[in-house]
Amino acid sequence: MERGFDMFSLNEQKAIELGESGEKAIREQNDYNALQYVEYLREFGEELLEASLETDLKRVIISLRNIGNKAIQKRMENVASATVDVLKTLAEPALERNFSNALWSFSKAVQEIGKGAVQFQMLEAAKSAVETLEIIGSGAVTKKMEVVTLWTTMALEEMDYLANRQKLEDLSKAAKNARERIIKSSEATSFIPREQIEKYPQLIAQTVNEFAELQNLQPAGYAGRSNEEFTEEEFFEEEIEEEPESEASGEKKISL
């Protein structure tokens, strides 16, 4: 498998470079360039989907997540909303291809951006995040993806909780209803019972309490130090990635 420095594939390196360029544009308050890099990542992600390169696609998701988070910090809601829209655009075909690992990354990316959007009352981005999480969660139920289903319902519960604290009643109701529809769909298909879904955030909270390095994963509204107030260090902490596979088969390189 052809890989660049730090054991990243050439496609992963491309995604990293595009993401870093997008983050730089945001630091420079350049909306136009930031949106351009979001669009480049969408096009690149679509090519990776067509080539069935799930591991490389996950790096595109991380780059989009980082751009979205930076956009929220800089109060650039148009860029944050565009990032969530692209994540939704890429998540739908990923569901069709049963890319469960990538979909968990999609769910976590939208969760982070969505929670930040709620906290800073960026309603367009927050509403888009709720809609995207419901699409991912509903698709995960259909495809019998347990972890993705559990994570998206937890993310929606967090958004409901944070929106309620911000007195954003419509947003809180939208998140609550989206979560409920996923749960009812899961029950109707005899997939994951409601009791297991409702216990999941508590299990995550108990687990992360035991590991200092996982405190940023603490679900909002649960015991311990809940991840409700974001500091810059926490909000943009790089996602821990699995080491890319080192199969002997040649890997396709996608170029823009």
Phi, psi and omega in degrees: 000130184279123183225152179266204180295154177060026176064022174269144174290166179297324177293320177296319178300319179298316180296320179297315181297317178297318179296316180296323178294321177295318178296322178297318179299323179291317178302328180272005180059036181257091182302315185300310181294321179300315179295326177297317180289329173297319179293320177301319180293325176298311181298317180294318178299320179296322178293321178294323176298315180299327180272000180058043180256081187294318181299317179292324178299324180299327178290327174297318180300316180297319179296319177295319178302314181296320178296315180299318179295316178296321180297322178293317179300323181270007179060036178258079188294327180298322179287319178299316180295318179298322180295316178297320179298320179291320177300320177295317180300321181278330183292324184298311176291334176295325175297316180299329182268004179059038179277077187295321180295316178296323182292328173296320176295319176302313182300315180294322180295313180293324177301311182297310181296318181297316180296320177295320179296322178296313183300321182264012175055044172267089193292323180297313180294321180294316179297319178297322179296318178299313180299318182292318178298323178293320177299314180295314182296316179296319177294324179295324177296314180300320183270004179059046177261098189295309184297317181296319178298312181297319183290319182292322178293324176294317180299318179293323176297320178297317181294322175300312181299313182291321178296322178296320177295327179275001182061037175261081191297317182296319180292318177301315179296320180297317179294318180298316181292322179297316178298317182296321178296322178295316180298315180296323177295319178296317179294319183295332180259011180055042181267267179254126180290154180307319183301319180291320179296318182288334179277340187303311179301325178295320178295319178297316180300316180295322181292311184290336177298335183273350184228114184301324184288350181254009186300333181289350178268001182300123180296140178296133176093003181248168185303152180094200183272093185288147184275071182252323179255121185266128166265164182300319183295320182285316188296328184246023179296132185293137180293137177284121183255148172291146178297129181304148181297149183242048181289158182281341184294145182291142181256138180285141177255126178259136176237153180284000000 
